[in-house]
Amino acid sequence: LCSQSLMLAKAKEEWDQEIVDKQAEKERYLSERVAPLHTSGLSLSQLQDLCRELHEKVEIVDEERYDIEAKCNHNTREIKDLKIKVLDLRGKFKRPPLRRVRVSADAMLRALLGSKHKVSMDLRANLKSVKKEDTEKERPVEVGDWRKNVEAMSGMEGRKKMFDAAKSPTGQ
């Protein structure tokens, strides 16, 4: 409570000082802009001329004040309209839920380190490459009924087929 009361007292002092400063600034500005009015020793016609000049100046200032006020009102109306449009747009569109994105190691390093990183994290390059031909050779040949195979290989025709089969891969 003591600290709060001290803060309030300090704020009141600063506020009072600010009011005094504003009043002094206003008086200084008016003394620079407005010349003191000397009406003593003037005739009736001179006083009337002075009043006409002052009225003309007041009308000019009043027109400027009116123009500025109209511009200010127009701007505030426009700001209100834009705020309403923004609120309408926010209400119509729902933000989609965020999705996980797969990022490669290179892309992640590029994003973190910028374009300066030159180390390649290509993990697939280190893998052993396997050719299709090797895998096809290792597969066993489809074996049907063994009795048919024996009958087909029996006799001279069977031996000729075995000889041709052994000869054809090396002959190509």
N, C-alpha and C positions, 0 to 999 in steps of 0.2 A: 504493500500500500504506500509505503514511503517513497519508493522509487517511482510509482505511478504518479503520485502527487507532485513530485519534483519534475517529472516529464511534462505534466499538464501545465505547471507554472512556467516552465521554460518555453513551451509552445505558445502560451498566452503572451509572454513577453515578446517573442518573435513576431507574433501576429500584430500586436500593437505597434511594434517598430515598423512593420511592413505597411500598415495604414498610414503612419506618419510619413514614411518615405514616398508613398504614392501621392499624398497631398502636396508634399514639397515639389515633386516632379511636375505635378499639374500646375502649380503656381509658376514654376520656372518656365514651363512651356508657354503658358498664357502671357507671361511678361515678355517673352521673345517674339511671339506672333502678334499680339494685340498691343497697339500703341495706347498709351493713356489718353482718355477723352477729356479735352479742355472745352467746356461749354461756357465758361465765364467770359463776359465781355462780348458775346456774339449777339448780333441783331436777330430779329424774328425770321427774316428771309434766310439768313445763314444757318440758323437752327433747322429750318425746314429742309434746306439742301442737305444738311448733315443727316437728318432723319431719312431722306430719300436714299442716300448712298448706303446707309446702314441697312435699310430694307432690301435694297438690291443685293447686298452681300449675304444677308440672311436667306433670301430666296435661292441664291446660287448654292449655298451650303445645304439648304433644305432639299434641293433637287438632287444633289450628290448623295445625301444621306438616304433619300428615297430610292435612288438607283441601286445603291449598295445593299440596302435592305431587301429590295426585290431580287437581286442576284443571290443573296444569301438564302432567302426563302426558296427560290428555285433549286439551288444546290441541295438544300436539306430535303426537299421533296424527291429529288432525283436519287439521293442517297437512300431514302426510305424505300423507294421503288426497287432499287438494286438489291437492298437487303432482303426484301420480300421475294425477289426472283431467286436469290441464292438459297433461301430457306425452302422454296418450292423445289428447286433442283435437288437439294439434299434429301428431301422427303421421297422423291420419285425413284431414285436409284439406290439399290442396295449394293454395298461393297461385297464383291465375291470373296469367298474364303480363300486364304492363301494355300497354294499347292506346293508340294515338295518338288524341287527342280534338281535333276541330276547334273552335276557339274564334273567334268573330267579334272584330273589333277593338274594338267597344263592350264586349263582355264582358271582354276582356283589360284594357282601361283601367279598367273597373269593379272588376275583381279587384285591380289594382295600386294604383289611387288611391282606392278605396272609392266610396261613393255620392256623393262631392262633385263628381266630374267631370261637366261639363255639355256638353263639346265632343262633338259627334256625328261619328263617323267613318263616315258612311253613304256608301260609295263608289258605290253604285248610283244615288244621287240625282243625281249629276253627269253620268250618261250621257244621251245624246240618246235621247228616246223616239221610236219609229217606230210609226206606226199600221198596222194590217193592211190597211186600205183602200188606202193608198198603194202597198203592195207588190203588191196584186192588180191594180191598174191598170197597173203597169209591166210586168207579165208579158205576153208576147205571146200573142195569141189563137191557139188551136190551129188550125193551118193544115193542111187535108187536101190532096187532089189539086187543083192549081191549074186544071186543065182543067174540073173540075166546077164550081168557083167561077165561072169565066168564063161557062160555059153558063148557070148559074143567074142571073147578073147581066145577061145579054143580053136585049134586048127591053124592053118596057114594064114587065113584071113585075119585072124586076131593078132598074129605076130606082125603082119604087115601094118595093121592099124597102130600098134605100139611103136613100130619103127618110124612110121610117118609122123606120129605125134611127137616123138623125141626129136625128130629131124626139123620139124617146122619152126619152133621158136628160134633155133640158132640159125636157120637158113634165111630168115628175114632180115 
